[in-house]
Structures are given as C-alpha cells and as structure tokens.
C-alpha cells in the first residue's frame, strides 16, 4: 500500500486583508492539494463556508467531520479524502473534555475556554486488504493542561487492530519535546506506537507556524503514523502557491508504504 497524507491549519475566515484573505487563499490551497493529490487530508479551523469553497474547487474529494461547537457554525477538524481511492466506512467526532461524547463540551478544570475536538474516520483503500483510520485534531492554544489531557484522551482512543493502520494529523499547539507530543508518541497496546513523521528532521526544518511571515518559528503541526507503516518521505512545504501563502501555518505532507 502506498499512501499520501497531508495536514493544514486552514486559518478561519477572520477575515484578513490582502493576500491573507480567504477569498484569495482558497484557490491557492486547492492548487496545493491538486498538486500533491493526497489520499487523505487533515484540516483544522475550517468554517462551513470555507469547507464548501474547497469542495467546489476539489471535485475529487469528499469530507467528514462536525464542528467544535456542535452546532455546525464553529470551526471544524474536517478530514478530506480522495473518493477514487478511499471509501469512508465509519466516522465520528469526540470532544476533548471529561464528557467526550457531548458535542461542544468543555471541562472547566482543563483550563480551555472554548471546545476542542477530534474527528476520526476509517477508510477502505481500493485494491487493499487493510483499512486505514485517521484521527484529526486541534489542541488548545492557551491551556497547557488542556493540551496534555487532550493528548492523553486521543491516545487512549486509539485501539490498534490487525486490519486497520492508524494516522493522526493536527495542529497540536505544542513543540515536539513537550508532554502532549510525547504522550502521543508513547506506546499503545499490542506493541504499536505512533511515530512523528517529521521527527527525523532538524528542529528548524519542522517549523510550521509562521504567522504570515514566510519564516516558520514554531513546530506545532505534524503527521503521526502507525509504527507498522514505513515512512518514505515527509516535508514541510513553505512555498507560495499562486503567489500567496496558504495560511499562517505551513502544510505538512508525508508519503507512506
């Protein structure tokens, strides 16, 4: 099996001025995804109208996932997948709180003032016996405790199985040497671990958040893969597409066998 996975924080439609505006960036983002043709894409911060714009520009893709408010009006952790290659078998959302099944839920003692969530989906892969399961998340920006507890909840929700390989994409709002990232890379059951696809690169090459400066200064986005998968290549794409930056984050792309 060969698989291409990408992740990108789309940046919500604030709106921003000039080349940062969603109306300018959306075509560049579609161009980026068309170029790499990932089989599956984890996105963060997308609002409903932004996701609809991408669907209009990316006819080969479908998406799954609710929003963090549980009302359809908030930011999504939507998963896009290439329908010619993948068939979605099952999907769901859980919320990063003490009551993960309640949409929009927050636990005050976690320290976050807005809901955080994870969207997941299991896919059949054309002409392959094994399935893949992707989880996609966006950890809290302000609260270190919320990031740590959120990462633990995500890790505890991953149950390795014989017939499905796991991937995790996201904006983790945490550097690779922090507790949340180390939690995600710790051992799961049955001897399986999640490996950070960017871990083999120098730290300055892992920088994804750039705040529209073109120079990354925080390594907060990555793709984790099941330890039963072989990583062929991974990159942070810092290029301008159609002359503009895609977001205030650089996307990450990885190729697996």
Buried (B, 14 or more C-beta within 10 A) or exposed (E): BEBBBBBBBBBBBEEBEEBBBBEBBBBBBBBBBEEBEBBBBBBBBBBBEBBEBBBEBBEEBBBBBBBBBBEEEBBBBBBBBBEEBBBBEEBEBBBBBBEBEEBBBBBEEBBBEBBBBBBBBBBBBEEBEBBBBBBBBBBBBEBBBBBBBBBBBBBEEBEBBEEBBBBBBBBBBBBBEBBBBBBBBEEBEEEBBBBBBBBEBEEEEBBBBBEBEEEBEBBBBBBBBBBBBEBEEBBBBBEEBBEBBBBBBBBBBBBBE
